[in-house]
Amino acid sequence: MTDTSIIVNNQKEKKVHYKSGIQPRVSIVVATYRRDTALNKALLSLICQTYKFIEVIVVDDNADDIWNKKVVDNITKVQSQFHQGFIYIQNKKNMGSAETRNIGIKAASGEYITFLDDDDIYLPNKIKNQLEHMLEMDSDYSLTDLDLYNESDRLIEKRNRKYIKKTSIDDLFRYHFMYHMTGTDTIMFKRIYLLSFGGFSPIDVGDEFYLMQKAIEAGGKFSYLPVCDIKAYVHTKTDGLSSGESKINGENALYEYKKKYFSKFSKKDIRNIKMRHYAVLAFAELRRKKAFAFLKNSFCSFITSPVDFIKLIVATI
């Protein structure tokens, strides 16, 4: 017995000329777990994409009859509205976020692959803008900016990548370890390139960090598009993988992992990495209203690198 079942609804494909060539298909992998209302919003945002030659792959990791039904109900509402294709995959057992996304990658048929978390949304030009950028640059993978919102739909943080000045492997590796070139929604790959280095590593918390590291080390052509066509949500009232104790444990594990590479960095860069580690812990504790832990980690962040700490705070205001 396999661990997944697949339902495919592909309408007849039509070839549409896109600039000088055939319109490329973009596969969007949506891994979902324990969300129903948010998933519906995420899928509706894909219907509204101005670029229509897309394939949507929903991978349901609930492995629970009640939650599976909620997912199927949401899919039923929107499935017929997709122009090119829709694939629904149901995991027979819980696989975790990284392997669930890999299952979606393996099912994808598009020349390009990107991702949408089940609690985030795309703005209408997300696929169009990023795909046109990659075609123009002939890049193997690309990154955009990222805006973070809270449950009240209030913008709480803007993450731009102005620090990206060079694109050699060494430079990208340094930027990534210092600043995190992440946000699963912000990354788009040529499918053949993503498959060449194996997709996500089997680590659920911070899986996007390890994915980007693999992409950099594989040596493909990288490009950065300085726009944001995404609304990503940070959950302060629930303890999911990206918040609460899971976030803190994942950040600590990632910092221990980064320390293995410290020989590649200058002392100044190491201080910056350490400062940002404590700052992330401080923000995580603030979101769950742990005042003492917030102050403790904020202090550790400040004394590690005062100037960089102040720059970080100013950039997030």
C-alpha positions, 0 to 999 in steps of 0.5 A: 500500500502506498502512502499517498493517493492522487486525484487529478483533474487536468483540463485540455491543455492549450498552447499559448505563445508567451513572448518569443516561446511557448507559455511555460507551465508553473506548478504551485505546491500547497502542503496543508495540515490542520487548516481549512478556512486559511487553505480556502483563502490560499486557493482562492488567491491562486484562482486570481493569478493573472498568469493562468498557465498554472498547475496547483498541487495540494498535498494533504498531510492530515491523515485524519478522516475529519480533516481530510474531509475539510480539505476536500470540501475546500477543494471542491469549491474551487477546483473547477475554476483552475484553467489548466490543472489541479492535483489533490494528493492525500497522504495515508500517514502524516509525513511532515512538511518537508516530505509533503512538499517533496511529494508535491514536487515529484507530482509536478509537471511544470517547467517551474515550481514554486510553493504556497503555505496553506495559511498564506496568500499570493497577490494577483501578479505573483506568478507573472512577475516572478516567472517573467523575471526568471525568463529574462534572467535565465535563472535556475532559481529566484527569490523575492521580498516577503511581507509578514502579517499578524492574525489581524491582517496588520503588516508587522515586518517587511523583509527585503534582500537589499543585502544581495549585492553579488551572486557568487556561491560564496557570497550567496552562502554568506548572505544566507547564513547571516540573513536567511534567504527564505520564505518558502512562498518567495522561492521559484525554481526551474523544475529540473534544477530543483530535482537535481539536488533532491528538493527538501531535506527531511527536516520540518522546522526550518526546512526552507533554510536547508533547501536554499543552502542546497540550491546555493551549493548546487551552483545554479544561476540565482536571481533576486526580484526586489518586489513582494507579491505575497502576504505571509502570516505569523501566528501569535495565538497558536503554537505551530511549527513557525511559532511558540516552542517549536519555533524556538527549538528549531531556531536553536537546532539551526544555530547549532548547525550553523556553528559547524560552518563558522570557520568560513566566516569572519569574526564580525560575521559570526557576531552578526549571526549570533546576534540575529539568533538571539533576536529571533528568540527574543521575537519568538518569546515576545509573540508568546508574551514571555517577558523575561525570556524576551528581555534576556534574549534581547540583551544577549542580542544587543551585547553580541553586536550593538551596532548590528542589533540597532540596525536590525531593529530600525530595519524592522520598524 
